Amino acid sequence: MDPRLGERCRVLAWTCHCRSVVYELCASGGQVFLRRTVQGTPRTVQETGRTRMAEGQELWAAMLTGRAR
């Protein structure tokens, strides 16, 4: 999903910015989503759909352990 430009969010957790692909767990308006940024030229940003906190944390844990698709 394309990112919602201009929307404010709070980044709750992130992977290392030294990598070419950075993942962030973000919260906005009581919902959470994952953001994937591919660094380089051009920089590419994608986001998951918004979901409840518990589901977002499960998705974050699955992504970190290689279980997410």
N, C-alpha and C positions, 0 to 999 in steps of 0.2 A: 504494500500500500504506500502511496506517496505521502511524504510528511505534510503535516498541517503547518504551513508557513506562518510565522508570527504568533503561534500559540505558545504561551508560557507554560513551562513544566519544571518540575523538580527532579533532578537526576538522583535516584536512590542508590544505584550501584552501577559499576562499569568495569569493563575489561581494560587491559593496559593500552594506553595511547601510543605505545611504542610499536604496536603491530599495524599492519596495513589495513586490517578490518577491526573496528572498535564496536562493541555492543554496549548499550546502556539500558538500564531499567528505569523508566521515567514514570512520574505520576502527575496527573493533571485533572482537576475537577472531580476528585474522588475515584478516579479510575487509573489503571496503569497500562503501560504498553512498552514494547521493546523497540529500540531504535538501533539500526545497523548503519554504520558509516564506513564506506570504503574510501580511504584517504588516497589522494593522488590528484591528477589533473585529467578530467574533471572529478571533483569530489561527488560521490553518490550517497544519498541518504534515503533509507527506507524505514518504515515503521509498521508494526503489527496493528491490528485493530485494538480498540480500547476494551478493557475487561476489568472484572473485579480484582481486588488486591490479591486474594488467595490464588486465583487462577493465574494471574500474572507472575506471582512468585514461583508457582509450579513450573510455568513455562521457562522462566529464568534459570531455575535449577536444572531443568531438562536440557536447555541450551548449553549450559556450562559443562555438563557431564556427557554431552554428545548424544543424548536421547531425543532431541527435538529435530523435527523435519521441516 
